[in-house]
């Protein structure tokens, strides 16, 4: 297994969340179980390259593609990926790297080649089967939550479920943060009903009005969510949906968000080690 596939700082955070390995039978124990770190290398290889599970190079990764698929299936069912994402968000808040007062939301369509759960005719792709990723980020573009729906679901219908999907973020004294103070969105979310629902939650909606000319000024804050989508879809397995099971694709989305959060932590540590210190926010 190549050491760069699973960095030490990632493995140190994932290992405590994994379920214990099943005990081997004393009689006819069979082959040795592939180590979890090797299986995680296979998952990351598929996430970054987008190859089919059956095409995972065992000589490079250290395990077969079938093993690399079974392990994320088991880990997804016990909720490893959302807990990893929540733990990294806690670290970011403790380090003062989250700006939760101002958040932005948006959606992005992806093509679903094998259909399955949460797939529908895409209104932006000639009604081809597709899904949509819904994302909420903080002011710096740190992904707080991502959800998956069919490609025919309107963005605004997923606004409240997306807010509810964000985990309670700890890291500082007091109650965990669960909601922003201001929420930025584009014209697709311009519905007075949802504006009132946001006000009831104590969130000020800053949504572009439909029918007005471009240049509202909100783009200078809201652009970070589009940049985060670009980061997320750099993982080729997320750019196009291949998984039939929605929970497996959702697990890969959570893992991609976790890797983005970990990269932000690493950059802060590197700046601190070089003597630059954290930048003013």
C-alpha positions in Angstrom: 0.0 0.0 0.0 1.3 3.5 -0.9 1.7 5.5 2.3 0.4 8.7 0.6 -3.1 7.1 0.1 -3.9 7.2 3.8 -2.0 10.0 5.6 -1.3 9.5 9.3 -3.4 12.5 10.4 -6.4 11.1 8.5 -6.0 7.6 9.9 -5.6 8.9 13.5 -9.1 10.4 13.2 -10.8 7.6 11.4 -9.5 4.6 13.4 -11.3 5.4 16.7 -14.6 5.6 14.8 -14.4 2.2 13.1 -16.4 -0.8 14.4 -14.3 -3.6 15.9 -13.3 -6.4 13.5 -15.3 -9.6 13.9 -13.6 -12.4 15.7 -12.0 -15.1 13.6 -13.3 -18.6 13.8 -11.0 -21.0 15.6 -11.7 -23.8 13.2 -11.4 -23.1 9.5 -10.6 -19.4 10.1 -10.1 -18.7 6.4 -7.9 -15.9 5.0 -6.7 -13.1 7.2 -8.9 -10.0 7.2 -7.6 -7.1 5.2 -6.5 -4.3 7.6 -8.9 -1.4 7.8 -6.2 1.1 6.8 -5.6 -0.8 3.6 -9.3 -0.9 2.9 -9.5 2.8 3.5 -6.7 3.3 0.9 -8.9 1.5 -1.6 -11.9 3.8 -0.8 -9.8 6.9 -1.2 -8.4 5.6 -4.5 -11.9 5.1 -5.9 -13.0 8.5 -4.5 -10.2 10.4 -6.1 -9.8 8.6 -9.4 -13.4 7.6 -10.1 -12.6 4.1 -11.2 -15.0 1.2 -10.8 -14.7 -0.8 -7.7 -13.8 -3.9 -9.7 -10.9 -2.0 -11.3 -9.1 -1.1 -8.1 -5.4 -2.2 -8.6 -4.7 -4.6 -5.8 -0.9 -4.4 -6.4 -1.1 -0.6 -5.7 -3.7 -0.4 -3.0 -3.2 -3.7 -1.2 -6.7 -5.1 -1.5 -9.2 -6.1 -4.1 -12.0 -3.9 -5.3 -14.6 -6.2 -3.7 -13.0 -5.7 -0.3 -12.7 -2.0 -0.9 -16.5 -1.9 -1.6 -17.6 -4.1 1.3 -15.8 -2.1 4.0 -17.4 1.3 3.1 -20.8 -0.5 2.9 -20.3 -1.7 6.5 -18.9 1.6 7.8 -21.7 3.6 6.1 -24.3 1.5 7.9 -22.8 2.3 11.3 -22.4 6.0 10.5 -18.7 6.4 10.4 -18.5 9.2 7.8 -20.9 11.7 9.5 -19.1 11.3 12.8 -15.8 11.9 11.1 -17.1 15.1 9.5 -18.6 16.3 12.8 -15.3 15.6 14.7 -13.3 17.6 12.1 -15.8 20.5 12.3 -15.3 20.5 16.1 -11.6 20.7 15.6 -12.0 23.6 13.2 -14.2 25.5 15.6 -11.8 24.9 18.5 -9.0 26.3 16.3 -11.0 29.4 15.4 -11.3 28.5 11.8 -15.1 28.5 11.4 -17.2 31.5 10.7 -20.7 30.2 11.4 -22.5 33.6 11.5 -22.7 33.8 7.7 -23.5 30.7 5.7 -24.4 30.0 2.1 -26.4 27.3 0.4 -26.7 26.0 -3.1 -27.3 22.9 -5.2 -25.5 21.1 -8.0 -26.8 18.5 -10.5 -24.8 15.4 -11.2 -25.7 12.7 -13.7 -26.7 9.3 -12.3 -25.6 6.5 -14.7 -27.0 3.5 -12.9 -30.2 5.0 -11.5 -31.2 3.8 -8.0 -32.5 5.7 -5.0 -32.8 9.5 -5.1 -32.6 9.7 -8.9 -35.0 11.7 -11.0 -35.3 13.4 -14.4 -32.9 16.3 -14.4 -34.4 19.6 -15.5 -30.9 20.9 -16.6 -29.8 17.7 -18.5 -32.7 17.0 -20.9 -34.6 14.9 -18.3 -31.7 12.4 -18.1 -31.5 10.5 -14.8 -29.7 12.6 -12.3 -29.3 13.5 -8.6 -28.6 16.7 -6.9 -26.1 17.6 -4.2 -27.3 20.3 -1.7 -24.5 22.0 0.3 -24.2 24.5 3.1 -20.9 26.2 3.9 -19.6 28.8 6.3 -18.2 32.1 5.3 -14.9 30.6 4.4 -16.4 27.8 2.3 -16.0 25.0 4.9 -18.7 22.4 4.2 -21.0 22.0 7.1 -23.5 19.5 5.6 -24.3 17.9 2.2 -27.4 16.0 1.2 -28.5 14.0 -1.8 -31.9 14.1 -3.6 -33.3 13.3 -7.0 -32.4 15.6 -9.8 -36.0 16.8 -10.1 -36.3 18.1 -6.6 -36.3 21.9 -6.3 -33.5 23.5 -4.3 -35.8 25.4 -2.0 -37.6 22.3 -0.9 -34.3 21.0 0.6 -33.4 24.2 2.4 -34.8 23.2 5.8 -33.7 19.6 5.6 -30.2 20.8 4.7 -30.1 23.1 7.8 -31.3 20.2 9.9 -28.5 18.0 8.5 -25.8 20.2 9.8 -24.4 18.6 13.0 -24.2 20.4 16.3 -20.7 21.8 16.2 -18.8 21.8 19.5 -15.3 22.9 20.3 -16.0 26.0 22.5 -17.7 26.4 25.8 -21.4 26.7 25.8 -24.0 25.1 23.6 -23.0 23.6 20.3 -23.7 25.8 17.3 -26.5 24.4 15.0 -27.6 27.4 12.9 -26.2 30.5 11.3 -27.3 34.1 11.9 -27.4 35.0 8.2 -28.1 32.7 5.3 -27.1 33.6 1.7 -28.8 32.0 -1.3 -29.4 32.6 -5.0 -32.7 33.3 -6.8 -33.7 29.6 -6.7 -34.5 30.1 -3.0 -36.6 33.2 -3.4 -39.9 32.2 -1.8 -41.5 34.3 0.9 -42.8 31.1 2.6 -39.3 29.9 3.2 -38.1 33.4 4.2 -40.7 33.4 7.0 -39.6 29.9 8.1 -36.0 31.1 8.3 -37.1 34.1 10.4 -38.9 31.8 12.8 -35.7 29.8 13.3 -33.8 33.0 14.1 -32.0 33.1 10.8 -32.0 36.3 8.6 -32.4 35.3 5.0 -30.3 37.2 2.5 -31.7 35.8 -0.8 -31.4 37.4 -4.2 -34.8 38.5 -5.5 -36.1 37.1 -8.8 -36.8 39.5 -11.6 -34.1 42.0 -10.6 -30.9 42.7 -12.6 -27.7 40.9 -11.7 -25.3 42.7 -9.4 -27.1 42.4 -6.1 -23.8 42.4 -4.2 -24.5 39.0 -2.5 -22.2 37.3 -4.8 -19.1 38.6 -3.0 -20.2 36.4 0.0 -22.1 33.6 -1.7 -19.3 32.6 -4.2 -17.7 30.4 -1.6 -20.3 27.7 -1.9 -19.7 27.4 -5.6 -15.9 27.1 -4.9 -16.6 24.3 -2.4 -18.7 22.5 -5.0 -15.6 22.7 -7.3 -13.5 21.2 -4.5 -16.0 18.5 -3.8 -16.4 17.5 -7.5 -12.6 17.3 -7.9 -13.2 13.9 -6.4 -14.1 12.2 -9.6 -16.3 9.6 -7.9 -18.6 12.5 -6.8 -18.7 14.3 -10.2 -20.9 11.5 -11.6 -23.0 9.2 -9.5 -22.3 5.5 -10.1 -23.7 4.0 -6.8 -27.2 2.6 -7.0 -27.6 2.9 -3.2 -28.1 6.4 -2.1 -26.5 5.8 1.3 -23.2 4.7 -0.2 -23.0 7.9 -2.4 -24.0 10.0 0.6 -21.2 8.3 2.6 -18.7 9.3 -0.1 -20.0 12.8 0.0 -19.4 13.0 3.7 -16.0 11.6 3.3 -15.2 14.2 0.6 -16.4 17.0 3.0 -14.2 15.5 5.7 -11.1 15.6 3.5 -11.8 19.3 2.7 -12.0 20.1 6.4 -8.8 18.1 7.1 -7.0 20.0 4.4 -8.1 23.3 6.0 -6.7 22.1 9.3 -3.4 21.1 7.8 -3.0 24.5 6.1 -3.6 26.2 9.4 -1.0 24.0 11.2 1.5 24.7 8.4 1.0 28.4 8.7 1.5 28.2 12.4 4.6 26.1 12.0 6.1 28.6 9.5 5.6 31.5 12.0 2.9 33.2 10.0 0.2 32.3 12.5 -3.5 32.3 11.7 -4.8 35.0 9.4 -7.2 37.6 10.8 -10.8 36.8 10.1 
